[in-house]
Structures are given as C-alpha cells and as structure tokens.
Amino acid sequence: MKGKKLLVAALSLFVAGSLLVSGCGSKSGSQGDKKTEGAKYTWRLAETHPPDYPTTMGDKKFAELVYERTNGRIKIEVFPSGQLGEEKAVIEQVQLGAIELTRVNASPLAEFNKNFGVLSLPYIFDNDTHLWKFLQGDAGNKLLDSLEKSKMKGLAYYDSGARSFYARKPLNSIDDLKGLKIRVQQSKINMDMIAALGASATPMPYGEVFSALQTGVIDAAENNYPSYFSSNHYQVAKYYILDKHQRTPEVLLISKTAWDKLSDEDKKIIKQAALDSVAFQREAWAKYEKDAEAKLRAAGVTITEVKDVKPWQDAVKSVIDKYRDEYKEMLDAIDQARK
Ligand code: GTR
C-alpha cells in the first residue's frame, strides 16, 4: 500500500515535470524531438551594430519575413548594439546553441572555420561586382555550407563595402602606417597583413576600439565608412585613407543546434527568407555608406584618396603567398569570378 502511494506520487511528479518542460519548449525551444511543421520558436539574433545600421536592418527584414512566412510561429528577436556580446564570444555561444542566430563579419568567423579566411585576404577582390559574383556563385555557396562542420549553418552574405585605414595622425601614403599600433579584428590574416605593412597589430573586440583610440593605446584602426562613422571612431581618429585593402563580407548564420530542430519546410523558409533579405540589406548599405561619407566630410574628417594602389598591393602580396596553397581551390574560383 505504502509502496503504491509512493509510486503514484513519483508518477505525478514525473508528469508535472514533463508538463513544465514541454510548457517551456513551446515558448522558446522545440516541442520534444518531433520536427513538426507547427513547431513554435522564439530565437535570438546577435548583432554588433546599432539599430539603424544596414546589417541590423537586414537582420530585421530577415526576421520579419520568417515571422510572416511561418504565420508567427518562428519569431526572431534582433539584439543590436552588441547587447549579447562581442563577435568572438557570440560565435562561441552560437556553436554551443546558447544563442541561435547572429550576423558577423567573415574575418572573426575565420578563426572558427579556416575557409572563411580567404575572404579577408587583402586586395583579393577587384570591386564589389567581383566579390558578389564569387559569393553568389557555387564556391560562395559551398563556403557557407562548410560552416556545418563548425556547428553553424551559413544562411546568406550581406554587404560590408571596403575597409580602409584611419589614424589619430595624418595618413598621406602607405609609409605613414609604418610603426603604428593598429587595431585589427581578431583574426590571424589581419595580423599578417599589418605586419606586412610594417606596423604592429593589436587584435581587439570592436566595442573597445573607441576608448583605445581616444586614450592612445592604439594609433589607428581600419574599417568601412559606415562603421567608422557609426562607432564615432572618426571623432578620435580624424584621418582616413581610402586604400580599400579588404572587402570582407558579412555573414548571417544560425546555430546548427537550432537548425537541426527545424522541419524541412521550416528550413526552406528560413534559408529563403535570409536570401530574400539580401537585396534589402544591400540597398540599405548603399544608402548608409553615402550618408556616412557625407557626414564624415561635414564633420571635418580628412579623407585621402589613393591614386595608385599598386604599392599597397605589393606590400601585402606576401600574405597572399603565405595562404596560396591552403586556399588554392577558392582562389581559383575567385579568379574565375573576375572573368
Ligand atoms: C565591421 C563589421 C563588424 C565588426 C567590425 C570590426 O565592419 O560589420 O561585424 O567585425 O567591423 O571591425 O570588428
């Protein structure tokens, strides 16, 4: 008798426990292991930039399309301004499945999946047309797919323009970089590039760059017009030289843990929504880039054109040579995309 009572008590505890678990599941996780088409999720997307920045606008467009196309079943909440952490830490969280989605730059991603390094090799793309032809071709898609072995699933590329150097002191030519302490994104290729330019590389999370420039811990950094502007770095490093050394794109991705929970139908919806948000993001990018340039000029930033890029390309050629074998296949595809 006593044993039976105990059994009943244990059973009801078990039932209550499972109800609790499935209750949570329908709010923010999977409904058991079944990949039902009706599963509901509320997922987080980590973004380092502020709400009005073009990548954030792309993220929001993507979230909106997913919400519409799943009739509100899959809700993606965009957390801008680095609220969920700096890029490297966020990627680690995405690998663990603790953060479901993020938009990051391909440069820090290369530390988690070597293939992505090819995208930050200096002067590897002639212009945006060349870059996008590669990204949207077979090799670009394969590259996104290769993230699966790094516990992520690549969804789409976003625009990030071209990166150039800026410093606290005038930058009139490549020689002015010599000996400077230059902040780079946390990736090995970037460090090699700075060394090849005769400067010293300081890898550092994006969110720390403003005060490092302000206090003189570093002399210089590098980025596209939109980031240079929106981060306010231009207020403490007023000299920008348009050397356009990299065209490292942005990547929208989902944790493999989250991806594997989805039904095939939902996978298609998410992938397509990501691809459909690209045109919107690229338009927003073009507009923001122009506005940023105008505002930078109005704020009195000195913008120096580079008439001949050859000395810059020559200086960093050793970096490409160093990685030529490793990236042979993709470098061939990049050459093809030029034609
Ligand atoms: C920006 C990029 C960010 C971040 C940043 C950086 O252009 O959009 O994701 O990588 O550069 O320099 O850290």
Residues whose N, C-alpha, C, O or C-beta is under 5 A from the ligand:
A	BS01	GTR	T48 V104 N105 Q185 Y206 E222 S227
